[in-house]
Amino acid sequence: MTKLSSKSKLIIVVVIFLAFSGVMFGFGYGILEARNQVRLESVVEKGLELEVLQREQRNFEQGKRDLISLEEKTYPPQDLFSKDTRVVKEIRELEILSQRYNLEFNLTVTGTASEATKAEGVSGELLVVPYQVAIEGAYNNILRYIEAAEHTTFINQTKSISFNAIESGITRAEIISQFYLKP
């Protein structure tokens, strides 16, 4: 066996180092980068999940504080029902909604406070006055009106809704509902 010179040994070491470096740059670092990318995506996903959970925790804590403050206040149920037997305020509110959504509005109160029947299933004195609303306009505007009417400041109950297309782009809706009054 021949002895290698130090120059040959150095060349072999440099060639091995260059081959190793070439393999690492060609394949090894790509594999490591892919692993790092997977880990980075996992960390980002967990960070987003943590942020959502922290936000939910803050909302939960705020909800608990709100419930405590609501328990301290009293909301008399008699304020939920109109005492105006002519239901002027309620009718006006429905008219304003129809104007907001550019609808033709016609309301007919089909009963009176003197003829009103007592609400079923209620232990106190609560009267029911039926009414009918006829509105005409764009179908989407009618849907917006109905949605807004569900969130009015007075309590009413819708019994039925019927839709009729009367001409191109114009729909007529008839809503049968009832006001609740506290005499």
TAMO-V670361 format. One line per field, one symbol per residue. psi: psi as a letter, one per 30 degrees, with the letter a starting at -180 (. if undefined). Layout:
# TAMO-V670361
psi->???
This chain:
# TAMO-V670361
psi->kkkkleeeeeeeeeeeeeeeeeeeeeeeeeeeeeeeeeeeeeeeeeeeeeeeeeeeeeeeeeeeeeeeeefflkjkffffkkfjffheeeeeeeeeeeeeghkkkjkjjglleffklkkkgkeajklkjllkkkkkakeeeeeeeeeeffglflklkkelkkkkjfljfkkkkkkkaklkkj.
